[in-house]
Amino acid sequence: MERYQTESKGALLMAVLPAASVAQSTSGVASGVPSVAIPKTTEVLVIETPKKGATPQQIMAVIPAEIRATVKLYLDGKIRQWYSRGDGKGVIFLVDAKTEEEARAIMETLPLAKERLMDHQYIAVGPLMPLRALMGAGGQE
């Protein structure tokens, strides 16, 4: 019986994950998504790409200062993780921020942003809400 319950919960989770992804990508109750499907923002994903027209030479001239400033933000706990994009077209940061505006304020302190050489995309992220279904009635606190 326990195995069946575990398999049933796994099937339920797999069934709701695609819907949850759509729900999490939309904003708020106005879009018809119940507020219980919207996670509390715990971090903001920032995708940074060179602005159209920015040359590699312009970017590389600022990179030493950018690296120092980024490391400082990491050591200060503002940037939790950072990655190079696999396609070589920029970087991705997980920023310790509760709003996109807070993340923007952090990212605008970096030299490449000050020089207006990069575009930024901000995506608020939080816990995967369908996991509450695995918790049962006691996980709704």
N, C-alpha and C positions, 0 to 999 in steps of 0.2 A: 504494500500500500504506500509506504514512504517513497519508494522509487517512482511509483506512478505519480504521486503528488509533485515530486521534483521534476519529472518529465513534463507534467502538465504546466507547471510554472515556467519551465524553459520554453515550452511551445507558446505560452501566453506572451512571454517577453519577446520572442522572435516575431510574433504577430504584431505587437504594438510598437516595436522599434522604428519601423519606417514611418508610421504616423507620428511618433514622438519627434522624429527628426524634422518633419515638416512643421509640427507644432512649435518646436524650439526655434525654427528659423523665421517664424513670423513674430509679430510684436503684439502682445497683449490681448485683452479681452475684446477690443474693438474688431479684431480680425476673426472673432468667433472661436478662438482658442480659450478653453477654460483656464482661469488663473492658476489652477492646481497643476497644469501642464507646463507653466512657465517657471523655470528654475530661478532661484536666488543667484544673482551674478556673483561669482567667486573670483573670476579673472577675466581679463579681456585679451583676446587673441588679436595681435596686430600683424598685419601682412604689409611689409614695406618693399616697394619696388621703385626703381629709378624713374624720375619724371621723364616724360617724352622730351627729347632734346638735351637731356643731361648727358655729358660725355663721360666715358670711363676715366679720362684724365681729371676732370673736375671732381669726380667722386673720390678717386685715389688721393687727391691732394688733401682731402678732409679726413680720410680714413684713420690716420693715427690718432687724431683728436676724438673721432667717433668711437674708436675702440676703448680709449681711456674712459670716456664718459659712460659708455655702455657697461664697462666693468664696474665702475663706481655705482651705477644704478643696480647692478646685480648684487654687489656687496652690501648695498643699503636695503636689499630685499624688495626693491621695486620691480625688477625683472626676475621672474622665477626660472624661466627657461628661454633658450634662444637657439635657433636653427637656421642653417642655410637652406634655401629651397633646393630641391633636387634638380630643378631645371636651370639653376644658376641665375634666376631672374630676381633675386632679392633675398630677404630674410624674414623670419617669423619669430615673434616674441610672444611669450605668455606673461602678461603684465599683472602685477598684484594691484588690482583696481576694482572698485565696486560699480563703476559706471564707465561708459565710453568716454565721457568728458574728462574724467579723472585720468584715464589712460592717455588721452590726447595731451593733457597738460604735462604728463611725464615725458612722452615721446617728443614733444616740441622743445624740450631742453637739449636734445641731442644736436650736435653740429651739422649733420646732414640735413636735418629738418630746418635748422636756422638758416642754412644756405639755400633752402627751398629746392633741394636736389632730389627729394624722395616724395612719393605718394604713399599714403597710409590708408589701410582699410581696417576698421575696428569692428570686432565681433564679440559681444558679451557672451560668456559661457558660464555654465554652472553644472550642478549635478544632473545626471541623466534621470529624469523624473520617472520613467516607467519602472525603474528599479523598485519604487515604492510598492508595486504590485507583488513583488516577491516577499515583501515584509508582512503582508497580510493586514488585517484590520489594526493591529498594534503599531504598524509603521506609519500611521497617518498623523502622528503628533506634530 
